[in-house]
Amino acid sequence: MRIKTNKFFRKDKALILAYDHGLEHGPTDFNEKSVDPSYVLDIALEANYTGIVLHHGLVEKYYTSYFRDIPLILKLNVHTRIGYKPLISTNVCSVERAVKLGADAVGYTIYIGSHEEPSMLSEFSKIVEVAHDYGLPVIAWAYPRGPGINELDTDTIAYAVRIAMELGADMIKTYYNGDKEGLKWVLRNAGRSKLIIAGGEKIPDMQFLKRTEEVISLGADGIAVGRNIFQSKRPFTLSKALSKIIFDGSTAEEAASILPEK
Ligand code: FBP
């Protein structure tokens, strides 16, 4: 089944803001401003992001004020960093509830290579089935992770992406390891699924712009960024600079010209 994902794309590219970190990493990811979900939603709105990733609690209490202005990807599972636990991302919201809450897509993390991978593959497949019955696209966070797994190995990333593609993901979010030829191979393995590159830990703004220019020029369908935006001192203008690279074909240097002095 070909499910429409065009809501998340402008000129065939996606710029998605991820804000699931409060659950995934905890408040250490936030500063005085970004701890407030309304502040991050304002960034998404003002910089015209093509989607935002939220968990259902934030959707109910905050997203309703932005309803339909920013396409919503409701994240259905979660893994927290606190305490010892198996490497499984736990389902915390149904597709039916996501539909009721006005989601335009659902998101699901699979830790490829974890001991718990079999149950995530099974749950993901059921989610794809139900979501597609509603005509809802599914985004897989296809993240290699687990004992003995090199998360940044190109073949392992390509394998993770291939698994998500063959299990019906409409969009796949994964890491870029800096291997340019490798990304082309990863993209081949995404097939007709869209490949979105995850942001990662905060790096200097200019370096992030250059990395974005690189992945877009190599054919990635977009980026999904969290910390590199809401941990930046200038998240609004940095977002606009990313837009220039992704949608207008600007170089990182051209895009950086709109950034204010730090
Ligand atoms: P970042 O751009 O901040 O890396 O966000 C992307 C993301 O996939 C989030 O959606 C998620 O919360 C987080 O990274 C997962 O991080 P980790 O890989 O450390 O578990």
Residues whose N, C-alpha, C, O or C-beta is under 5 A from the ligand:
A	BS01	FBP	A18 D20 H21 E24 A198 G199 G200 E201 A224 V225 G226 R227 N228
